[in-house]
């Protein structure tokens, strides 16, 4: 599992983020405080506090560099 911090501070970012990760068969969780939701659920994402950075857990065996490259616009460096 790989964890990165992401920022989804606009509706357009949320929509494009969900469109991007639904291309992958892996499981993705968003963790904000004590809440854990499926990152492919747009309704679940809108239930989080999007003004703060959110942890994205990528559940993948092996190399996740392709996924990280696709998600680069959302990752907080």
N, CA, C and O atoms as CSV, one atom per row, in Angstrom:
chain,resi,resn,atom,element,x,y,z
A,1,UNK,N,N,0.842,-1.188,0.000
A,1,UNK,CA,C,0.000,0.000,0.000
A,1,UNK,C,C,0.884,1.247,0.000
A,1,UNK,O,O,1.908,1.305,0.681
A,2,UNK,N,N,0.467,2.224,-0.768
A,2,UNK,CA,C,1.190,3.506,-0.857
A,2,UNK,C,C,0.221,4.602,-0.425
A,2,UNK,O,O,-0.947,4.591,-0.814
A,3,UNK,N,N,0.708,5.552,0.384
A,3,UNK,CA,C,-0.116,6.660,0.840
A,3,UNK,C,C,0.498,7.977,0.390
A,3,UNK,O,O,1.696,8.206,0.557
A,4,UNK,N,N,-0.344,8.848,-0.188
A,4,UNK,CA,C,0.079,10.188,-0.579
A,4,UNK,C,C,-0.989,11.175,-0.127
A,4,UNK,O,O,-2.151,10.810,0.053
A,5,UNK,N,N,-0.585,12.423,0.053
A,5,UNK,CA,C,-1.547,13.468,0.405
A,5,UNK,C,C,-1.995,14.167,-0.863
A,5,UNK,O,O,-1.183,14.519,-1.718
A,6,UNK,N,N,-3.323,14.365,-0.971
A,6,UNK,CA,C,-3.855,15.035,-2.148
A,6,UNK,C,C,-4.713,16.222,-1.732
A,6,UNK,O,O,-5.133,16.335,-0.580
A,7,UNK,N,N,-4.961,17.091,-2.684
A,7,UNK,CA,C,-5.829,18.243,-2.472
A,7,UNK,C,C,-6.928,18.210,-3.523
A,7,UNK,O,O,-6.651,18.150,-4.721
A,8,UNK,N,N,-8.184,18.250,-3.066
A,8,UNK,CA,C,-9.347,18.279,-3.960
A,8,UNK,C,C,-10.196,19.478,-3.555
A,8,UNK,O,O,-11.283,19.322,-2.997
A,9,UNK,N,N,-9.687,20.684,-3.841
A,9,UNK,CA,C,-10.323,21.882,-3.306
A,9,UNK,C,C,-11.300,22.554,-4.268
A,9,UNK,O,O,-11.675,23.708,-4.060
A,10,UNK,N,N,-11.719,21.841,-5.326
A,10,UNK,CA,C,-12.756,22.389,-6.208
A,10,UNK,C,C,-13.591,21.243,-6.779
A,10,UNK,O,O,-13.144,20.097,-6.829
A,11,UNK,N,N,-14.791,21.566,-7.201
A,11,UNK,CA,C,-15.689,20.555,-7.749
A,11,UNK,C,C,-15.084,19.936,-9.011
A,11,UNK,O,O,-15.172,18.726,-9.216
A,12,UNK,N,N,-14.474,20.763,-9.848
A,12,UNK,CA,C,-13.866,20.248,-11.079
A,12,UNK,C,C,-12.720,19.284,-10.781
A,12,UNK,O,O,-12.551,18.279,-11.472
A,13,UNK,N,N,-11.932,19.595,-9.746
A,13,UNK,CA,C,-10.838,18.696,-9.359
A,13,UNK,C,C,-11.379,17.353,-8.884
A,13,UNK,O,O,-10.820,16.305,-9.208
A,14,UNK,N,N,-12.468,17.382,-8.117
A,14,UNK,CA,C,-13.067,16.129,-7.623
A,14,UNK,C,C,-13.536,15.287,-8.807
A,14,UNK,O,O,-13.268,14.087,-8.861
A,15,UNK,N,N,-14.232,15.911,-9.752
A,15,UNK,CA,C,-14.750,15.166,-10.905
A,15,UNK,C,C,-13.622,14.567,-11.739
A,15,UNK,O,O,-13.689,13.400,-12.122
A,16,UNK,N,N,-12.598,15.350,-12.018
A,16,UNK,CA,C,-11.504,14.826,-12.843
A,16,UNK,C,C,-10.703,13.763,-12.085
A,16,UNK,O,O,-10.210,12.812,-12.692
A,17,UNK,N,N,-10.567,13.919,-10.754
A,17,UNK,CA,C,-9.876,12.917,-9.930
A,17,UNK,C,C,-10.607,11.575,-9.995
A,17,UNK,O,O,-9.985,10.536,-10.212
A,18,UNK,N,N,-11.924,11.600,-9.806
A,18,UNK,CA,C,-12.707,10.355,-9.837
A,18,UNK,C,C,-12.634,9.726,-11.229
A,18,UNK,O,O,-12.499,8.508,-11.347
A,19,UNK,N,N,-12.722,10.540,-12.282
A,19,UNK,CA,C,-12.601,10.008,-13.649
A,19,UNK,C,C,-11.253,9.338,-13.866
A,19,UNK,O,O,-11.166,8.319,-14.552
A,20,UNK,N,N,-10.207,9.903,-13.286
A,20,UNK,CA,C,-8.857,9.360,-13.461
A,20,UNK,C,C,-8.691,8.025,-12.733
A,20,UNK,O,O,-8.178,7.071,-13.316
A,21,UNK,N,N,-9.113,7.943,-11.477
A,21,UNK,CA,C,-8.844,6.708,-10.722
A,21,UNK,C,C,-9.789,5.571,-11.083
A,21,UNK,O,O,-9.476,4.412,-10.810
A,22,UNK,N,N,-10.933,5.866,-11.688
A,22,UNK,CA,C,-11.814,4.767,-12.097
A,22,UNK,C,C,-11.229,3.989,-13.278
A,22,UNK,O,O,-11.741,2.927,-13.630
A,23,UNK,N,N,-10.168,4.504,-13.889
A,23,UNK,CA,C,-9.491,3.784,-14.972
A,23,UNK,C,C,-8.675,2.599,-14.448
A,23,UNK,O,O,-8.271,1.728,-15.219
A,24,UNK,N,N,-8.436,2.573,-13.144
A,24,UNK,CA,C,-7.600,1.529,-12.542
A,24,UNK,C,C,-8.457,0.546,-11.750
A,24,UNK,O,O,-9.462,0.922,-11.147
A,25,UNK,N,N,-8.035,-0.732,-11.764
A,25,UNK,CA,C,-8.764,-1.773,-11.039
A,25,UNK,C,C,-8.409,-1.821,-9.557
A,25,UNK,O,O,-9.055,-2.538,-8.793
A,26,UNK,N,N,-7.403,-1.077,-9.145
A,26,UNK,CA,C,-6.966,-1.093,-7.749
A,26,UNK,C,C,-8.015,-0.460,-6.841
A,26,UNK,O,O,-8.914,0.247,-7.295
A,27,UNK,N,N,-7.874,-0.734,-5.539
A,27,UNK,CA,C,-8.725,-0.090,-4.544
A,27,UNK,C,C,-8.035,1.170,-4.047
A,27,UNK,O,O,-6.823,1.187,-3.831
A,28,UNK,N,N,-8.823,2.227,-3.867
A,28,UNK,CA,C,-8.318,3.509,-3.382
A,28,UNK,C,C,-9.201,3.963,-2.232
A,28,UNK,O,O,-10.426,3.961,-2.350
A,29,UNK,N,N,-8.584,4.353,-1.114
A,29,UNK,CA,C,-9.316,4.893,0.030
A,29,UNK,C,C,-8.865,6.319,0.288
A,29,UNK,O,O,-7.684,6.643,0.170
A,30,UNK,N,N,-9.817,7.165,0.641
A,30,UNK,CA,C,-9.495,8.512,1.100
A,30,UNK,C,C,-9.705,8.551,2.600
A,30,UNK,O,O,-10.746,8.122,3.099
A,31,UNK,N,N,-8.717,9.065,3.319
A,31,UNK,CA,C,-8.769,9.120,4.778
A,31,UNK,C,C,-8.703,10.577,5.215
A,31,UNK,O,O,-7.741,11.288,4.923
A,32,UNK,N,N,-9.738,11.004,5.915
A,32,UNK,CA,C,-9.789,12.368,6.451
A,32,UNK,C,C,-10.251,12.265,7.894
A,32,UNK,O,O,-11.423,12.006,8.166
A,33,UNK,N,N,-9.310,12.473,8.825
A,33,UNK,CA,C,-9.645,12.314,10.240
A,33,UNK,C,C,-10.001,10.870,10.527
A,33,UNK,O,O,-9.197,9.970,10.283
A,34,UNK,N,N,-11.204,10.640,11.045
A,34,UNK,CA,C,-11.620,9.271,11.346
A,34,UNK,C,C,-12.497,8.664,10.261
A,34,UNK,O,O,-13.017,7.561,10.427
A,35,UNK,N,N,-12.663,9.375,9.155
A,35,UNK,CA,C,-13.488,8.893,8.053
A,35,UNK,C,C,-12.631,8.252,6.970
A,35,UNK,O,O,-11.604,8.800,6.571
A,36,UNK,N,N,-13.064,7.090,6.502
A,36,UNK,CA,C,-12.413,6.400,5.396
A,36,UNK,C,C,-13.490,6.114,4.354
A,36,UNK,O,O,-14.479,5.442,4.644
A,37,UNK,N,N,-13.294,6.621,3.153
A,37,UNK,CA,C,-14.289,6.394,2.104
A,37,UNK,C,C,-13.606,5.861,0.844
A,37,UNK,O,O,-12.397,6.006,0.662
A,38,UNK,N,N,-14.406,5.245,-0.012
A,38,UNK,CA,C,-13.933,4.753,-1.304
A,38,UNK,C,C,-13.657,5.958,-2.196
A,38,UNK,O,O,-14.549,6.773,-2.431
A,39,UNK,N,N,-12.431,6.077,-2.691
A,39,UNK,CA,C,-12.052,7.247,-3.488
A,39,UNK,C,C,-12.750,7.286,-4.843
A,39,UNK,O,O,-12.720,8.314,-5.519
A,40,UNK,N,N,-13.376,6.189,-5.248
A,40,UNK,CA,C,-14.100,6.172,-6.519
A,40,UNK,C,C,-15.542,6.647,-6.353
A,40,UNK,O,O,-16.286,6.723,-7.331
A,41,UNK,N,N,-15.939,6.966,-5.124
A,41,UNK,CA,C,-17.300,7.430,-4.835
A,41,UNK,C,C,-17.326,8.955,-4.772
A,41,UNK,O,O,-16.840,9.558,-3.816
A,42,UNK,N,N,-17.899,9.563,-5.801
A,42,UNK,CA,C,-17.929,11.030,-5.847
A,42,UNK,C,C,-18.787,11.580,-4.707
A,42,UNK,O,O,-18.469,12.631,-4.153
A,43,UNK,N,N,-19.864,10.889,-4.352
A,43,UNK,CA,C,-20.709,11.347,-3.240
A,43,UNK,C,C,-19.958,11.229,-1.915
A,43,UNK,O,O,-20.092,12.083,-1.038
A,44,UNK,N,N,-19.172,10.169,-1.778
A,44,UNK,CA,C,-18.379,10.008,-0.566
A,44,UNK,C,C,-17.354,11.118,-0.412
A,44,UNK,O,O,-17.139,11.623,0.690
A,45,UNK,N,N,-16.723,11.498,-1.512
A,45,UNK,CA,C,-15.716,12.566,-1.466
A,45,UNK,C,C,-16.345,13.874,-1.005
A,45,UNK,O,O,-15.753,14.605,-0.211
A,46,UNK,N,N,-17.548,14.170,-1.501
A,46,UNK,CA,C,-18.193,15.427,-1.120
A,46,UNK,C,C,-18.644,15.429,0.341
A,46,UNK,O,O,-19.011,16.478,0.870
A,47,UNK,N,N,-18.620,14.263,0.998
A,47,UNK,CA,C,-18.958,14.225,2.426
A,47,UNK,C,C,-17.765,14.588,3.299
A,47,UNK,O,O,-17.913,14.749,4.510
A,48,UNK,N,N,-16.576,14.720,2.696
A,48,UNK,CA,C,-15.360,15.054,3.449
A,48,UNK,C,C,-15.136,16.559,3.484
A,48,UNK,O,O,-15.723,17.309,2.704
A,49,UNK,N,N,-14.279,16.984,4.403
A,49,UNK,CA,C,-13.856,18.379,4.474
A,49,UNK,C,C,-12.762,18.581,3.423
A,49,UNK,O,O,-11.610,18.202,3.637
A,50,UNK,N,N,-13.129,19.178,2.289
A,50,UNK,CA,C,-12.199,19.306,1.170
A,50,UNK,C,C,-11.277,20.509,1.283
A,50,UNK,O,O,-10.444,20.736,0.405
A,51,UNK,N,N,-11.417,21.284,2.357
A,51,UNK,CA,C,-10.535,22.436,2.536
A,51,UNK,C,C,-9.165,22.021,3.077
A,51,UNK,O,O,-8.227,22.817,3.069
A,52,UNK,N,N,-9.050,20.775,3.546
A,52,UNK,CA,C,-7.798,20.270,4.107
A,52,UNK,C,C,-7.227,19.184,3.197
A,52,UNK,O,O,-7.960,18.578,2.415
A,53,UNK,N,N,-5.918,18.939,3.298
A,53,UNK,CA,C,-5.339,17.812,2.544
A,53,UNK,C,C,-5.942,16.490,2.997
A,53,UNK,O,O,-6.301,16.330,4.163
A,54,UNK,N,N,-6.050,15.553,2.080
A,54,UNK,CA,C,-6.648,14.251,2.354
A,54,UNK,C,C,-5.604,13.186,2.031
A,54,UNK,O,O,-4.861,13.319,1.058
A,55,UNK,N,N,-5.543,12.126,2.847
A,55,UNK,CA,C,-4.632,11.013,2.571
A,55,UNK,C,C,-5.295,10.057,1.585
A,55,UNK,O,O,-6.440,9.649,1.780
A,56,UNK,N,N,-4.573,9.704,0.531
A,56,UNK,CA,C,-5.040,8.716,-0.441
A,56,UNK,C,C,-4.229,7.450,-0.248
A,56,UNK,O,O,-3.009,7.457,-0.406
A,57,UNK,N,N,-4.916,6.348,0.098
A,57,UNK,CA,C,-4.260,5.049,0.223
A,57,UNK,C,C,-4.486,4.278,-1.071
A,57,UNK,O,O,-5.625,4.035,-1.471
A,58,UNK,N,N,-3.396,3.899,-1.716
A,58,UNK,CA,C,-3.470,3.124,-2.954
A,58,UNK,C,C,-3.138,1.681,-2.600
A,58,UNK,O,O,-2.019,1.375,-2.189
A,59,UNK,N,N,-4.117,0.800,-2.762
A,59,UNK,CA,C,-3.916,-0.618,-2.447
A,59,UNK,C,C,-3.500,-1.327,-3.732
A,59,UNK,O,O,-4.341,-1.718,-4.541
A,60,UNK,N,N,-2.195,-1.487,-3.907
A,60,UNK,CA,C,-1.681,-2.102,-5.124
A,60,UNK,C,C,-0.455,-2.936,-4.799
A,60,UNK,O,O,0.372,-2.565,-3.966
A,61,UNK,N,N,-0.359,-4.060,-5.470
A,61,UNK,CA,C,0.846,-4.875,-5.369
A,61,UNK,C,C,1.782,-4.453,-6.484
A,61,UNK,O,O,1.383,-4.383,-7.646
A,62,UNK,N,N,3.011,-4.176,-6.136
A,62,UNK,CA,C,3.983,-3.831,-7.163
A,62,UNK,C,C,4.093,-2.341,-7.403
A,62,UNK,O,O,3.894,-1.528,-6.501
A,63,UNK,N,N,4.415,-2.002,-8.637
A,63,UNK,CA,C,4.762,-0.636,-9.019
A,63,UNK,C,C,3.520,0.243,-9.162
A,63,UNK,O,O,2.586,-0.109,-9.882
A,64,UNK,N,N,3.510,1.386,-8.475
A,64,UNK,CA,C,2.391,2.323,-8.575
A,64,UNK,C,C,2.801,3.619,-9.267
A,64,UNK,O,O,2.080,4.614,-9.201
A,65,UNK,N,N,3.962,3.608,-9.935
A,65,UNK,CA,C,4.459,4.848,-10.545
A,65,UNK,C,C,3.525,5.362,-11.642
A,65,UNK,O,O,3.402,6.575,-11.817
A,66,UNK,N,N,2.870,4.478,-12.376
A,66,UNK,CA,C,1.928,4.901,-13.419
A,66,UNK,C,C,0.729,5.617,-12.797
A,66,UNK,O,O,0.271,6.638,-13.309
A,67,UNK,N,N,0.230,5.072,-11.692
A,67,UNK,CA,C,-0.906,5.696,-10.990
A,67,UNK,C,C,-0.482,7.045,-10.429
A,67,UNK,O,O,-1.212,8.027,-10.563
A,68,UNK,N,N,0.687,7.104,-9.805
A,68,UNK,CA,C,1.174,8.365,-9.235
A,68,UNK,C,C,1.376,9.421,-10.309
A,68,UNK,O,O,1.120,10.601,-10.073
A,69,UNK,N,N,1.830,9.012,-11.477
A,69,UNK,CA,C,2.014,9.961,-12.576
A,69,UNK,C,C,0.674,10.523,-13.023
A,69,UNK,O,O,0.561,11.715,-13.308
A,70,UNK,N,N,-0.346,9.665,-13.086
A,70,UNK,CA,C,-1.677,10.111,-13.504
A,70,UNK,C,C,-2.303,11.036,-12.466
A,70,UNK,O,O,-3.064,11.940,-12.810
A,71,UNK,N,N,-1.979,10.805,-11.193
A,71,UNK,CA,C,-2.571,11.590,-10.114
A,71,UNK,C,C,-1.715,12.785,-9.705
A,71,UNK,O,O,-2.040,13.477,-8.740
A,72,UNK,N,N,-0.635,13.032,-10.424
A,72,UNK,CA,C,0.299,14.102,-10.066
A,72,UNK,C,C,-0.351,15.481,-9.864
A,72,UNK,O,O,0.058,16.203,-8.954
A,73,UNK,N,N,-1.347,15.874,-10.673
A,73,UNK,CA,C,-1.948,17.204,-10.453
A,73,UNK,C,C,-2.627,17.386,-9.090
A,73,UNK,O,O,-2.838,18.515,-8.648
A,74,UNK,N,N,-2.965,16.283,-8.429
A,74,UNK,CA,C,-3.687,16.340,-7.160
A,74,UNK,C,C,-2.789,16.145,-5.948
A,74,UNK,O,O,-3.177,16.472,-4.827
A,75,UNK,N,N,-1.583,15.612,-6.169
A,75,UNK,CA,C,-0.684,15.259,-5.071
A,75,UNK,C,C,-0.008,16.508,-4.519
A,75,UNK,O,O,0.490,17.350,-5.267
A,76,UNK,N,N,-0.004,16.607,-3.189
A,76,UNK,CA,C,0.674,17.715,-2.503
A,76,UNK,C,C,2.115,17.311,-2.304
A,76,UNK,O,O,2.399,16.267,-1.717
A,77,UNK,N,N,3.021,18.130,-2.786
A,77,UNK,CA,C,4.450,17.795,-2.688
A,77,UNK,C,C,5.102,18.554,-1.561
A,77,UNK,O,O,6.301,18.401,-1.327
